Amino acid sequence: MTRLFNFSAGPAMLPTAVIERAQQEMLDWNGSGMSVMEMSHRGKEYMSIASKAEQDLRDVMAIPDNYKVLFLQGGASMQFAAIPLNLLGDKTSADYINTGMWSKKAIAEAKRYCDVNLAADTSEGGFTTVPSQAELKLNPDAAYVHYTPNETIGGVEFDYIPETNGVPLIADMSSTILSRPIDVSKFAMIYAGAQKNIGPAGLCIVIIREDLLGHAAENTPAMLNYQTHADNDSMYNTPPTYSWYMAGLVFEWIKAQGGLNAMGVVNGRKAAKLYAAIDGSDFYANPVSKADRSWMNVPFTLADAGLDAAFLKGATEQGLITLKGHRSVGGMRASIYNAMPEEGVDALVAFMQDFARNNQ
Ligand SMILES: *Cc1c(COP(=O)(O)O)cnc(C)c1O
């Protein structure tokens, strides 16, 4: 059996130790005589798994007590609608920062429910920068400010948390959550689809400050109302039990690695090595301005796109897979989330250097 270095943007690699643990526990979880998949979500075994996962996430992210942590279905995309439904209250307008494909999707959905004020929009520059704080045109009467700290497709990432002067700040952290420490108290709500840096697909985590609950529009479906899920510990209906369990194993693994400080050190080093390889050669290029480059998703192009197919074939032969760029960007994209070992990045850099030498 060989596990390859899989650079997929999501669903993405999981730590091997986590998959091995799941394998060990597959047929009989902790002497229960059942697989986790076969448990009632209301039984005492599963309840202990669920509450431990939540506690471990709270510990890892240092989530303050006045925040609820929800384990939901529907992915990050479902929140694009749930956010305006829950958080507009009696306001009619919300601020959105447009920095790429995922911001655009959130904006398109929000427009069905409210006036969207584009507080900044970097589309004209081809989404290769993030706006500075001074460039944000925030509306003090907005219901909230929504942004995407890391754009998974364009590979741009905010290097600061926007100051919104008391307007609730909402972040789609699908592709950057758990990559390094963050101050949760700066946010009104953080959400993330699990399949990038948390666990298997099918789960979306929402971290929301309690005072934001209870203001949903009258016609909000019960399943989209955060209050429903907060009141029921995310068990209003059957939650994605196995994905929740797997996420819990990932949180334990992060703790064992030394928490988010340790993850941040390794992730910073992985990204620096890969960008150095790109910048150090005329053969490769990354269009994103240096301060705004993502630690997690690294798009790059070859000077001669005619060599793309040979690059991908050669990489695959070295066990470096899923490097093809997003169809909207072309070229390559290496996603290097927490579970990508540093050796995977080292192997990619070595292959890139060899390939450039042999094709110059
Ligand atoms: C992947 C991704 C999404 C979509 O997630 P789903 O769980 O598939 O809905 C949204 N936002 C960002 C930033 C993403 O990377």
PDBQT file of the ligand as one rigid body, heavy atoms in Angstrom, charges set to zero:
ROOT
HETATM    1  C1  LIG A 401     -14.711  24.818  -0.837  1.00  0.00    +0.000 C 
HETATM    2  C2  LIG A 401     -15.152  26.164  -0.437  1.00  0.00    +0.000 A 
HETATM    3  C3  LIG A 401     -16.513  26.482  -0.332  1.00  0.00    +0.000 A 
HETATM    4  C4  LIG A 401     -17.603  25.515  -0.695  1.00  0.00    +0.000 C 
HETATM    5  O1  LIG A 401     -17.694  24.522   0.240  1.00  0.00    +0.000 OA
HETATM    6  P1  LIG A 401     -18.867  23.416   0.159  1.00  0.00    +0.000 P 
HETATM    7  O2  LIG A 401     -18.689  22.729   1.470  1.00  0.00    +0.000 OA
HETATM    8  O3  LIG A 401     -18.554  22.558  -1.027  1.00  0.00    +0.000 OA
HETATM    9  O4  LIG A 401     -20.151  24.117   0.023  1.00  0.00    +0.000 OA
HETATM   10  C5  LIG A 401     -16.852  27.745   0.086  1.00  0.00    +0.000 A 
HETATM   11  N1  LIG A 401     -15.916  28.654   0.400  1.00  0.00    +0.000 NA
HETATM   12  C6  LIG A 401     -14.605  28.383   0.310  1.00  0.00    +0.000 A 
HETATM   13  C7  LIG A 401     -13.601  29.433   0.680  1.00  0.00    +0.000 C 
HETATM   14  C8  LIG A 401     -14.178  27.127  -0.109  1.00  0.00    +0.000 A 
HETATM   15  O5  LIG A 401     -12.876  26.846  -0.198  1.00  0.00    +0.000 OA
ENDROOT
TORSDOF 0
